[in-house]
Amino acid sequence: VNAAADEIKDFFKEYFYDCTLNEIYYAGDEECNKEKQYRSEKEYEYMVLLSSFYVGKHFDGTLGTDCTYNDYKWLLYRKEGGDWVHFDQGYC
């Protein structure tokens, strides 16, 4: 979980400027298993993390500004023993 969270923190730092990550946490085994059922690539492990973050007034993107997002989903995958790769996020 820590390695997956580190991947998201790095992504967040690079692309979510003028935003503050408040917390990031494991969504649970049930959520991860559901994600695997949706995917055709069954040889991968899937991780689902949830987060809370504040979007500043100067963020220039598709998110609303000057507000907090809760339960924002981050999806990752990896081959067994490999590095986690972030592939999607949002309220999906």
N, C-alpha and C positions, 0 to 999 in steps of 0.2 A: 504494500500500500504506500509506503514511504517513497519508493522509487517512482511510482505512478504519480504521486502528488508532486514530486520534484519536477517531473516532466511538465505538468500543468503549470506549476509556478513559473518555470522558465518561459513557457508560451505566453502566459498572462503578462509577465514583465515586458516581453517584447511587443505584444500586440494590443494590450489593454492599457495604453498610456492614460494618465489622469484618472486612473482607477485604483482602488485600494481593495486588495483581497482580504476579507475579514476572517474567513475560515474555509477549509476544504476538508472533506471527510468521506469515508467509504460509504457507499450507498447500501451495502449489504449483499450477502450471498444470493438472495432471491433475485435482486435486481440484476446482478451479473449473470446469473443463469438465464434469465429472460432475454438478456442481450445476446447471449450465445445462441439461443433458439432462433432468434430473428436472422442470424447471419448464416450464409452458405459456407463460409470458411471455417469449418468445425475444428480444424487442426490448431487454431489459435485460442489463447486464453483471452478473456475479455474482462476489463475492469470498468466499473462505473463509479465515478466520484461525484459528489455534490458540493456546491460552494455557495457562499454568500459574499457579495462584493458591492462596493459603492462605486458608482460612475460619476466622475467629476463633471463640472460645468463645461469643461473644454474638450471633452471627448468627441471626436469627429467620426462617428460610425453609426451603425444601425440600432444601437441601444439608446434608450432614453437617458438623458443627462440629469444630474443632481438627484439621483435616486439609488436605492439599494435593491439589488436582485438577490432573491433567496431561492434555494433549491435548484440552482442553475447546474445543469448536467454536463459532465465531461466524459467522453467515451474513449477508451484506449484498448489496444490489443498488443499481443506479443506472441512469438513462438516460445515454447517452453524454455525457460532459462534466459531468454533474450531481453532486450531493452523494451520498455513500454513505448508505444507510438500513439500519439494523440491523433484521432481521425475525425472527431465530430464533437460538437458542443451545442448547448442551448436547451430550450424547452422542447425536446424531441421525445 
